[in-house]
Amino acid sequence: MLKQGLLELDSPDAKLIGFTSDKFGGYLFVKDSFVYISAIISKQQRQGNFKRLVNAILDAGYGVKVPNAFPLMTKICVSMDFSIIIESEIEGDFERNYIVLIKEAKGASINKCSGECDLCPDYKRCKN
């Protein structure tokens, strides 16, 4: 099991999934049964490191979430069969919705959005 919270490069848990400083910069975050990817960069682009990282996370029994991804990350994740969902978060009296790219852990099930909202960047083609 991965330790909950911040997952820094080259830590013992990071090494288990191939999140090492020779391939990436940044950090990951583990919360419940998901690894959040929001602040990483590949040092060797187009070499398959991100795909191998995602597969290692899934093989470890975790799902992957990429909140508020930039267009290039969205393109990469959609090509890897990530789904687009809308998540809500309440902070005090304020509720915010944000777009999340998600890939389930093997055997897991997620609640997908209806695909009929205007928050998804390409909601007319949303498969959810």
C-alpha positions in Angstrom: 0.0 0.0 0.0 1.1 3.5 -0.8 1.4 5.9 2.1 -1.5 8.5 2.1 -0.6 12.1 1.4 2.3 13.7 -0.5 4.4 11.3 -2.6 7.7 12.8 -3.3 10.1 11.7 -6.1 12.5 8.9 -5.1 10.8 8.1 -1.9 10.4 4.3 -1.2 6.8 4.3 -2.3 7.5 6.4 -5.3 10.2 4.0 -6.4 7.6 1.2 -6.2 5.7 2.8 -9.0 8.6 4.2 -11.0 8.2 7.8 -9.9 11.9 8.7 -9.9 13.8 11.9 -10.5 15.6 10.5 -13.6 12.2 10.4 -15.4 10.0 13.0 -13.7 9.9 16.3 -11.9 7.2 17.3 -9.4 5.1 15.3 -6.9 2.1 13.0 -6.6 -0.6 12.9 -3.9 -2.3 9.7 -2.6 -5.8 10.1 -1.2 -7.9 7.1 -0.3 -7.8 4.7 -3.3 -6.5 7.3 -5.9 -3.2 8.8 -6.9 -3.6 12.4 -8.0 -1.4 13.7 -10.7 -1.4 17.4 -11.0 2.1 18.7 -10.8 4.5 16.5 -12.7 6.7 16.9 -15.8 8.3 14.2 -17.8 12.0 14.7 -18.3 12.0 12.4 -21.3 8.9 13.3 -23.3 7.4 10.8 -25.7 9.3 7.9 -24.2 6.3 6.2 -22.5 7.3 7.1 -19.0 3.9 8.6 -18.1 2.0 5.6 -19.5 4.3 3.2 -17.5 3.7 5.3 -14.4 -0.1 5.2 -14.8 0.0 1.4 -15.4 2.2 0.9 -12.3 -0.3 2.8 -10.2 -3.2 0.8 -11.6 -1.3 -2.5 -11.0 -0.7 -1.4 -7.4 -4.5 -1.3 -7.0 -5.0 2.5 -7.2 -7.0 4.6 -9.5 -5.5 7.8 -11.1 -7.1 11.2 -11.1 -5.8 14.2 -13.0 -7.7 17.3 -11.8 -8.0 20.4 -14.1 -5.5 19.1 -16.6 -4.0 21.3 -19.3 -4.9 20.5 -22.9 -1.8 18.4 -23.6 -2.4 16.3 -20.5 -6.0 15.9 -21.4 -5.1 14.7 -24.9 -2.6 12.2 -23.4 -5.1 10.9 -20.8 -8.0 10.6 -23.2 -5.8 8.6 -25.6 -5.2 6.2 -22.6 -8.9 5.7 -22.1 -9.3 8.0 -19.1 -12.9 9.2 -18.5 -13.9 12.8 -17.9 -16.0 13.4 -14.7 -17.1 16.4 -12.7 -16.3 16.5 -9.0 -17.6 18.9 -6.4 -15.8 20.2 -3.3 -17.3 22.2 -0.5 -15.1 24.7 1.2 -17.0 26.5 3.9 -20.1 28.0 2.2 -18.5 27.7 -1.2 -19.0 24.8 -3.6 -16.7 24.4 -6.6 -17.0 22.0 -9.5 -13.9 20.9 -11.4 -13.1 18.6 -14.3 -11.2 15.5 -13.4 -9.7 12.9 -15.8 -10.0 9.5 -14.1 -8.8 6.0 -14.8 -10.2 3.3 -12.5 -8.1 0.8 -10.6 -8.6 -2.7 -12.0 -12.0 -4.0 -10.9 -13.1 -0.6 -9.5 -16.2 1.3 -10.5 -16.6 5.1 -10.7 -19.6 7.4 -10.9 -19.4 9.0 -14.3 -21.0 12.3 -15.3 -23.9 12.3 -17.6 -21.9 13.9 -20.4 -24.6 16.5 -20.9 -23.1 19.4 -19.0 -21.2 22.4 -20.3 -18.3 22.1 -17.9 -16.5 19.4 -19.8 -14.2 20.9 -22.5 -15.7 18.6 -25.2 -19.0 17.6 -23.6 -20.7 16.9 -26.9 -18.3 14.0 -27.5 -18.1 12.9 -23.9 -18.4 9.1 -23.7 -19.7 9.1 -20.1 
